[in-house]
Amino acid sequence: MMSGSKTLNFGVIMKLKKYDIIAIICVAVIVIISYITVNLLRNDEADTVVIYVDGKIEKKLDLNKNQEYKVNVDNGYNIIRIKDKKAKIKESDCSNQTCVNMGTISKDGQTLICLPHKVEVTIVSDDKSEVDVIAR
């Protein structure tokens, strides 16, 4: 009699596992399709560097032109370098230098930040048909 109840419980467990597997597969397919769709519609070719100071636009620079721009703030400065379609904070007189060590950015939506100076450097695309994957 006990073996019959074990079989019944085992059958219920197997049935639940079957539906769990189906649910997991469905979720995985939806995630994969969403990821592919977003990446196909997204344009990583960006052409503008926008520099914000304290949340306000300070300057827009062409990412295709090698140049440097000095951002002067009340408590110091940052030098932004654009070279080979990549932007970086080349120099800063902030205390922690985290912004200088962040490396380069080159794709739409990528950002560099200097918290002590409230400076944000963001790559943007001028393509208005692009899907806004990263909302501000």
C-alpha positions as CSV (number, residue, x, y, z in Angstrom):
1,M,0.0,0.0,0.0
2,M,2.9,2.4,0.7
3,S,4.5,1.7,-2.6
4,G,1.3,2.8,-4.4
5,S,1.3,6.2,-2.6
6,K,5.0,6.6,-3.4
7,T,4.3,6.0,-7.1
8,L,1.4,8.5,-7.0
9,N,3.6,11.2,-5.4
10,F,6.4,10.4,-7.8
11,G,4.0,10.9,-10.7
12,V,2.8,14.2,-9.4
13,I,6.4,15.4,-8.9
14,M,7.3,14.3,-12.4
15,K,4.3,16.1,-13.8
16,L,5.2,19.3,-12.0
17,K,8.8,19.0,-13.3
18,K,7.5,18.6,-16.8
19,Y,5.5,21.9,-16.6
20,D,8.4,23.6,-14.9
21,I,10.7,22.7,-17.7
22,I,8.2,23.9,-20.3
23,A,7.9,27.2,-18.4
24,I,11.6,27.6,-18.2
25,I,12.0,26.9,-21.9
26,C,9.3,29.4,-22.8
27,V,10.9,32.1,-20.6
28,A,14.3,31.4,-22.1
29,V,13.0,31.7,-25.6
30,I,11.3,35.0,-24.8
31,V,14.5,36.4,-23.3
32,I,16.6,35.3,-26.3
33,I,14.2,36.7,-28.8
34,S,14.0,40.0,-26.8
35,Y,17.8,40.2,-26.6
36,I,18.3,39.6,-30.3
37,T,15.6,42.1,-31.3
38,V,17.0,44.9,-29.1
39,N,20.6,44.3,-30.4
40,L,19.5,44.2,-34.1
41,L,17.6,47.5,-33.7
42,R,20.3,49.2,-31.7
43,N,22.8,51.3,-33.5
44,D,26.1,51.3,-31.7
45,E,27.6,53.8,-34.2
46,A,27.5,56.9,-32.1
47,D,28.8,60.3,-33.3
48,T,28.5,62.7,-30.4
49,V,30.0,63.1,-27.0
50,V,27.8,65.1,-24.6
51,I,29.5,66.6,-21.5
52,Y,27.2,67.5,-18.6
53,V,28.2,69.5,-15.6
54,D,25.8,69.3,-12.6
55,G,23.1,67.8,-14.9
56,K,23.2,70.5,-17.5
57,I,24.8,70.2,-21.0
58,E,28.2,71.9,-21.0
59,K,29.3,70.9,-24.5
60,K,28.7,68.6,-27.4
61,L,31.7,67.3,-29.2
62,D,32.1,65.3,-32.5
63,L,33.3,61.7,-31.7
64,N,34.8,61.5,-35.2
65,K,37.2,64.4,-34.6
66,N,40.4,63.9,-32.4
67,Q,40.3,66.7,-29.8
68,E,40.5,67.7,-26.2
69,Y,38.2,69.8,-24.1
70,K,38.8,71.2,-20.6
71,V,35.8,71.3,-18.3
72,N,36.3,74.0,-15.6
73,V,34.2,73.6,-12.5
74,D,34.2,75.5,-9.2
75,N,36.4,73.0,-7.4
76,G,38.7,71.9,-10.3
77,Y,38.8,70.7,-13.8
78,N,38.6,67.6,-16.1
79,I,40.2,67.2,-19.5
80,I,38.2,65.1,-21.9
81,R,40.1,63.5,-24.8
82,I,38.5,62.2,-28.0
83,K,40.9,60.0,-30.0
84,D,40.2,57.3,-32.6
85,K,36.4,57.5,-32.0
86,K,36.9,56.9,-28.3
87,A,36.4,59.3,-25.4
88,K,38.0,59.3,-22.0
89,I,38.7,61.6,-19.0
90,K,42.4,62.1,-19.6
91,E,43.1,64.3,-16.6
92,S,41.4,65.5,-13.5
93,D,42.4,67.2,-10.3
94,C,39.8,65.4,-8.2
95,S,41.0,63.6,-5.1
96,N,40.2,60.0,-6.0
97,Q,41.1,59.8,-9.8
98,T,38.4,57.2,-10.3
99,C,37.2,59.0,-13.4
100,V,40.7,59.0,-15.0
101,N,41.0,55.2,-14.4
102,M,37.6,54.3,-16.0
103,G,39.1,53.8,-19.4
104,T,37.6,54.7,-22.8
105,I,34.0,54.7,-24.1
106,S,32.9,54.5,-27.7
107,K,29.4,53.1,-28.0
108,D,26.0,54.7,-27.7
109,G,24.8,55.0,-24.1
110,Q,28.2,54.5,-22.4
111,T,29.1,57.0,-19.7
112,L,32.1,58.3,-17.7
113,I,31.5,60.1,-14.5
114,C,33.6,62.3,-12.1
115,L,31.5,62.5,-9.0
116,P,33.6,65.1,-7.1
117,H,33.2,67.6,-10.0
118,K,29.7,66.4,-11.0
119,V,30.9,65.9,-14.6
120,E,29.3,63.3,-16.9
121,V,30.6,62.3,-20.3
122,T,28.1,60.3,-22.4
123,I,28.2,58.9,-25.9
124,V,25.0,59.5,-27.9
125,S,23.8,58.8,-31.4
126,D,22.1,61.4,-33.6
127,D,20.0,58.6,-35.2
128,K,16.4,59.5,-34.1
129,S,15.0,56.2,-35.4
130,E,17.1,54.2,-32.9
131,V,15.3,52.3,-30.1
132,D,16.0,54.0,-26.8
133,V,17.5,51.1,-24.9
134,I,18.9,53.2,-22.1
135,A,16.5,55.8,-20.9
136,R,17.7,58.9,-19.2
